[in-house]
């Protein structure tokens, strides 16, 4: 087990998400940047849906009471093990009482800490992902105790090297499908949407990212319809809203684009004031 | 009950199926019927389905390699009358206390509408409402059937904390807040019933396609039911 010495700015337990309950209005949740979290899980031989810690902007510090193997992926938060710098995207061996600490993200926004076998925590409606009121808390707190499996020596290190594709941080291109209401847009609006750069507003979280500036909008609201993470909505005032992993299941604003999974991961690593561009997937 | 459906790709793993964009009980029946048939077809795979007023979104747990094949399979399933499924819908009675303590906007609401409080309660408890779907928040029921005499635009400034169980009117809709949340609807009463409970399976006892009525109860009965629920000795049963 490990103890949370400092939770960081906004740290949550996440797995691949809560499937099978969207017909009851339950958001899917799950890791924001699935590429990075899967990378960390894969290094440890975990399944894609093993639960990890998702740290946002500023990481936390954690004391491990029992030995385990871990891996770190996503944004670089200058991780230190007992005050010594450690590398990301590699397997790190943890001994009893080691302290792992993180600072501020330098090249992205979200960092993943995976442990061998996945974190053990309450499973609610088929998932460990934190989302209130489905789970009691929506973040971890100082002094929380998190459980993980016993370390067994039988783990065989995989020597094949896997390269982390850092386009998740470097590219600002968001690939998207046409949304169901895309064709109600005029040609000039489409042009604008697909050629201009948009800036991530300070209103960005696990539920949605708002983008600036406003667009002129002549589209009418629609009859409340399904939405997904990655759905780009346009409000009557011209606000572009990109729904993210904790988004509601239905919405009444026109859905003009739908980001690919890769684009959702890229946007998850963007912070306030960074620029993005949409490109239609062909 | 045959509609001309539109099938379109939503993302790598999802297909959207659209009915005519209207709020209509026959469209609802067609949607729920098709949803059931899709769920039966994909019983072994994990498939998530979101249904709304006039559309269904199918989310597969695999990437769709051949969109046309997948859409063709869905079209054939829709046209296959032998797989037609009879939807059994239930009727529920939801106890609501319209006392000032719970329905703190009722007085103001009646004034706006130039009705007495008892007229508002009568108009609100009279219809049999249709549950079109569940969305927005876990357990939030989209109900059809509100009397037009009770239509009122939502408040310009939302309340920051509306309590779970609050029964409210916003625009042309009435609904029940399934959890504490901010909200701009006019709160006219409160039910002790939990519409969404993670300890139940499924977590929503009331389903899309069901019908429900609000039944006015006084405060002592409200408190009585609330106590029984706290002791887990209350079971909401359908009246039909």
Interface residues (C-beta under 8 A of the other chain):
Chain A: X19 X20 X21 X22 X23 X24 X25 X26 X27 X28 X124 X125 X133 X134 X177 X180 X222 X223 X224 X225 X226 X228 X230 X248 X249 X250 X258 X259 X260 X261
Chain B: X8 X9 X10 X11 X12 X14 X16 X18 X21 X22 X23 X46 X48 X49 X50 X51 X52 X53 X54 X55 X56 X57 X59 X61 X133 X134 X135 X136 X137 X138 X139 X140 X142 X178 X179 X180 X196 X198 X202 X203 X204 X208
